[in-house]
Amino acid sequence: MQKAEEQYQTLYKLQPEPVTTPEIKGYDFNQGVDFDALLNSYANFGLQATQLSTAIDLINKMIHWRMGPNEDNEDPNTRCTIFLGYTSNMVSSGNRDIIRYLAQHKMIDAIVTTAGAIEEDLMKCISTFHKGDWQANDKEIRLKAICRIGNIYVPAANYGKLEDWLLPVFQEMYKEQKEKGTIWSPSSMIKRFGEKINDERSIYYWCAKNNIPVYCPALTDGAIGDMMFYFNYKEEGFICDILQDVVALNKKAMFAKKSGLIILGGGVVKHHIMNANIWRNGADWAVFVNTGIQYDGSDAGAKPSEGITWGKLRIDAEYVKVFSEATLVFPLIVAQTFAKHFQEAKRV
């Protein structure tokens, strides 16, 4: 051993120092199948397993700060506001039911999502999505009136069913605009959708019931926008005011005592939440789950620390990015955070 150290110093001009970080070690299945212990072992597993463990730890910190006074926080007004962002494919997949659980039990304070995530939640209350095939012959399934989202099949007829349900809701909202002067925003529209669908399987039913605002700055970018376009031929002048929601979301971030971000995917949902947090000089904690890389300069792929340069994350913020497709890891994250600490995670 001494000889090796001398070699490092004389030949390579290195000064070896002991490594004091935890030893990399995996789970021993000789102990039996214990999923809690397995996930706990991820802390020192290495690679993305350790990133996942860090994500779990940070979300548990957000939950800890939702409880008000505790050993870290004596101020009863200092609570963490949790912002959840996700792209539409999360609702296409089984993650829809995981997100619904969070809304049902008031475990999040605000949602930012895309148009597809609104319409597909409503469609799943009216009809069904099915397991498909990544390698499907897309020309053939087009002729069978099947739409494909990765390995998920969506019968094209679902959109007709959504239209039949949604157009009368638009008509009712337009009447309120004309008679009462109501100016709708994307979040107030989504709240009305949640009330009207009246289905406990729906994310937005629970958001409406529990007063969780859902912001969708690109509400027209999908079937809902197509149906607004069609509706406008019959009733010109139907208004959807995006500015109302920009003000509301920015104020929610501005007045948050502590701010925690959980963002699945990228694009508008990631940037919209992070941009709002500029108004408080950045979020305190952030967990990102996506597969984007930084080398194209996209916001989705940007390293979390890039957000510090914009004031989207505080200089002393704690953050992690898990490089993963979110259906693989988000159920595990929720199992080890919100579900495991159910009583603490519910909104006070």
Buried (B, 14 or more C-beta within 10 A) or exposed (E): EEEEEEEEEEEEEEEEEEEEEEEEEEBEEEEEEEEEEBBBBBBBBEEBBBBBBBBBBBBBBBBBBBBBEEEEBEEEEBBBBBBBBBBBBBBBBEBBEBBBBBBBBBBBBBBBBBBBBBBBBBBBBBBEBEEBEEEBEEEEBEEEEBBBBBEBBBBEEBBEBBBEBBBEBBEEBBEEBEEEEEEBBBBBBBBBBBBBBEBEEBBBBBBBBBEBBBBBBBBBBBBBBBBBEEBEEEEEEBEBEBEBBBEBBBEBBBEBBBBBBBBBBBBBBBBBBBBBBBBBEBBBBBBBBBEBEEEEEBBBBBEBEBBBEBBBBBEEBBBBBBBBBBBEBBBBBBBBBBBBBEEBBBBE
